[in-house]
């Protein structure tokens, strides 16, 4: 389909344009094309057009002074390396695809106007990226029509029911699973499509994580709905793949061959305290110039070593304590309950200055008996591993 490019006003010979397919389905894949054209007499260096470098997207809702949505890169406060940039010679143009599915899944159906604003970004290694002379360079206004999710309408889930279910999920309403079950296939389909919101930044992801919890409680019905949604929502494959793994784990399916040595050893370490000689758990909730440092190490006999440093301190401090046998047992069972071998990050990038806690669990000697996972802070705090993250934080604080 031909895409009409909505061009903005050029700045020093450089202009940006935004185009859309014109119509999309709520909950489906919504992709916009951002094009930059360099008609100046000098090469320019752009952020956001490098295919292999992750970037965040930020969407601001319409305002009385700006009756359209503003889309931009959410990476303006980060110092980016040279590989984040693309060079554009005079007369050249470049296009990048912007997947905004997460935003329109949340906003639902309607006729939306949207424009992109290119803000100045920071670069390392003395690189001087192109910056708009007026503080920002904008595209023209593109129009996008978002229709209701056909799959949900066919299953009997209308907009009013969607709104009620969204509210129940956000309030952690206890009967929500029974409500979904009473709606038949439509209830499971609704929950599976809401799981896609795990990929949203910030608080928007809360609804997705709670939908995953409800979907897992639906059991086989939830699994079938997740498999169907994965085919219907290609932009959410990462989230729905995790949902499928989590649900099958909850149904008692034997772990995949790659995880079997780890899970077998974990069960032995839980049941047999004398097998814990090589056990080490390392938890680093944050380590950055902004947040400082906090690191916890728990050894097999219960010894804890906590290393911490405030953001404005020059040197770290170290504290020690010993867990009781019951506390050690609780920690190991929490690692098992969180299924750490299944955990992985959902988002490519975090929010500005969002920590990325990392957990490493070693049960025995050799790679098959060790797992390391680093996820964004919001994924730890709202996902299935939230109880484990909270327990590790309490152990580190109590020390």
Buried (B, 14 or more C-beta within 10 A) or exposed (E): EEBEBBBBEBBBEBBBBBBBBEEBBBBBBBEBBBBBBBEBEEEBBBBBBBEEBEBBBBBEEEEEEEEBBBBBBBBBEBEBEBEBBBEBEEEBEBEBEBBBBBBBBBBBBEEBBBBBBBBEBEBEEEEEBBBBEEEBBBBBBBBBBBBBBEBBEEBBBEBEBBEEBBEBBEEEBEEBBEBBBEBEBBBBBBBBBBBBBBBBBEEBBBBBBBBBBBBBBBBEBBBBBBBBBBEBBEBBBBBBBBBBBBBBBBEEEEBEEEBEBBBBBBEEBBEEBEBBEBBBBBBBBBBEEEBBBBBBBBBBEBEBBBBBBEEEEEEBEEEEBEBEEEBBBBBBBBBBEBBBBBBEBBBEBBBBEBBBBBBBBBBBEEEBBBBEBBBBBBBBBBBBBBEBBEBBBEBBEEB
